[in-house]
Amino acid sequence: MNNRLKWRHNVYLKLQDIDVRLNLEFIREVLQHLPGVTEKLCYNTPAFYVNKKIFSRLKEDCETLVIQTHEREKWIDADPFTFFITDHYLNYDYMLVALKTISPEDLTNLLITAWHNRATAKLIKEYENSLK
């Protein structure tokens, strides 16, 4: 088996883990109420888009979430064990989130904010009207 197939197979196996599945179920539950969200694979892991723009995806280790944010310094300063970046993300508006240590409230807040940052004004208005 070549390295690429081995890598894909390892990701597939990690996605079967019960903790990973529970995390994904929670993420999907948060996102299902947001207009325009689609789920596709990105690097063989679930990724979430709005208007064809990615705003979050599961990393290949299946323990870390990549999420779009304009406030990563705030989050990293508050809890560098849960929120961090690697050199790869230095020039991008994304941060990494350790799914084992993030609170459900913080994850919900980050997911909705990331969606909001990528959504159109029309989708945002549709979401706000649904809350009334």
VEXDREN-2710 file (C-alpha; in Angstrom, 1 decimal):
% VEXDREN-2710
k/r/px/py/pz
1/MET/0.0/0.0/0.0
2/ASN/1.5/3.3/-1.0
3/ASN/1.8/6.2/1.5
4/ARG/-1.2/8.1/0.2
5/LEU/-3.5/5.1/0.5
6/LYS/-2.1/4.3/3.9
7/TRP/-2.7/7.8/5.0
8/ARG/-6.3/7.8/3.8
9/HIS/-6.9/4.4/5.4
10/ASN/-5.6/5.7/8.7
11/VAL/-7.9/8.8/8.5
12/TYR/-10.8/6.5/7.7
13/LEU/-10.1/4.4/10.8
14/LYS/-9.8/7.4/13.0
15/LEU/-13.2/8.6/11.8
16/GLN/-14.8/5.4/13.2
17/ASP/-13.7/6.2/16.7
18/ILE/-16.7/6.9/19.0
19/ASP/-15.3/10.1/20.4
20/VAL/-14.7/11.5/16.9
21/ARG/-18.2/10.5/15.9
22/LEU/-19.7/12.2/18.9
23/ASN/-17.7/15.4/18.2
24/LEU/-18.9/15.4/14.6
25/GLU/-22.5/14.7/15.7
26/PHE/-22.3/17.8/18.0
27/ILE/-20.8/20.0/15.3
28/ARG/-23.4/18.9/12.8
29/GLU/-26.2/19.6/15.3
30/VAL/-24.9/23.1/15.8
31/LEU/-24.6/23.7/12.1
32/GLN/-27.8/22.2/10.9
33/HIS/-29.8/25.3/11.8
34/LEU/-27.5/27.7/9.9
35/PRO/-28.6/28.5/6.3
36/GLY/-26.4/27.5/3.4
37/VAL/-24.1/25.1/5.2
38/THR/-22.8/22.2/3.2
39/GLU/-20.6/19.4/4.3
40/LYS/-18.0/17.9/2.0
41/LEU/-14.7/16.1/2.4
42/CYS/-11.5/18.1/2.6
43/TYR/-8.3/16.0/2.9
44/ASN/-10.6/13.0/3.5
45/THR/-12.1/14.6/6.6
46/PRO/-15.5/16.3/7.0
47/ALA/-15.4/20.0/6.2
48/PHE/-18.1/22.7/6.5
49/TYR/-18.8/25.4/3.9
50/VAL/-21.1/28.3/3.2
51/ASN/-21.2/29.8/-0.3
52/LYS/-18.4/27.4/-1.3
53/LYS/-16.2/29.0/1.3
54/ILE/-14.8/26.7/4.0
55/PHE/-15.2/27.8/7.5
56/SER/-14.3/24.7/9.5
57/ARG/-12.9/21.2/9.0
58/LEU/-11.7/18.3/11.0
59/LYS/-7.9/17.8/10.8
60/GLU/-6.5/14.5/9.7
61/ASP/-5.7/13.5/13.4
62/CYS/-9.5/13.7/14.0
63/GLU/-8.8/15.3/17.4
64/THR/-8.4/18.9/16.1
65/LEU/-10.7/21.3/14.4
66/VAL/-9.5/23.9/11.9
67/ILE/-11.8/27.0/12.3
68/GLN/-11.9/30.4/10.7
69/THR/-11.7/33.3/13.1
70/HIS/-10.7/36.9/13.3
71/GLU/-10.0/36.7/17.0
72/ARG/-7.5/33.9/17.3
73/GLU/-5.1/35.9/19.5
74/LYS/-7.9/36.4/22.0
75/TRP/-8.7/32.7/22.1
76/ILE/-5.1/31.5/22.2
77/ASP/-4.3/34.0/25.0
78/ALA/-7.3/32.7/27.0
79/ASP/-6.3/29.0/26.6
80/PRO/-3.2/28.1/24.6
81/PHE/-3.7/24.4/25.4
82/THR/-7.1/24.3/23.6
83/PHE/-6.5/27.0/20.9
84/PHE/-3.3/27.2/18.9
85/ILE/-1.8/27.4/15.5
86/THR/1.0/25.8/13.6
87/ASP/3.4/27.5/11.2
88/HIS/1.1/26.5/8.4
89/TYR/-1.7/28.8/9.6
90/LEU/0.5/31.9/10.5
91/ASN/-0.7/33.8/7.4
92/TYR/-4.3/32.7/7.4
93/ASP/-7.3/33.6/9.5
94/TYR/-7.7/30.1/11.0
95/MET/-6.8/28.5/14.3
96/LEU/-6.7/25.0/15.6
97/VAL/-9.0/23.8/18.4
98/ALA/-8.4/20.7/20.5
99/LEU/-11.7/19.0/20.6
100/LYS/-11.0/17.1/23.8
101/THR/-10.6/20.3/25.9
102/ILE/-13.0/22.9/24.3
103/SER/-16.3/23.5/26.1
104/PRO/-19.5/22.9/24.2
105/GLU/-20.4/26.6/24.6
106/ASP/-17.1/27.8/23.2
107/LEU/-17.3/25.4/20.3
108/THR/-20.9/26.5/19.5
109/ASN/-19.8/30.1/19.6
110/LEU/-16.8/29.6/17.4
111/LEU/-18.8/27.6/14.8
112/ILE/-21.6/30.2/14.5
113/THR/-19.1/33.0/14.3
114/ALA/-17.0/31.3/11.7
115/TRP/-20.2/30.7/9.6
116/HIS/-21.2/34.3/10.1
117/ASN/-17.8/35.5/8.9
118/ARG/-18.3/33.6/5.6
119/ALA/-22.0/33.9/5.0
120/THR/-23.7/36.4/2.8
121/ALA/-25.9/39.2/4.2
122/LYS/-28.9/37.4/2.9
123/LEU/-28.1/34.2/4.7
124/ILE/-27.3/36.1/7.9
125/LYS/-30.7/37.9/7.7
126/GLU/-32.4/34.5/7.1
127/TYR/-30.7/33.1/10.2
128/GLU/-31.6/36.2/12.3
129/ASN/-35.2/36.0/11.2
130/SER/-35.3/32.3/12.2
131/LEU/-34.4/33.3/15.8
132/LYS/-37.3/35.6/16.2
END
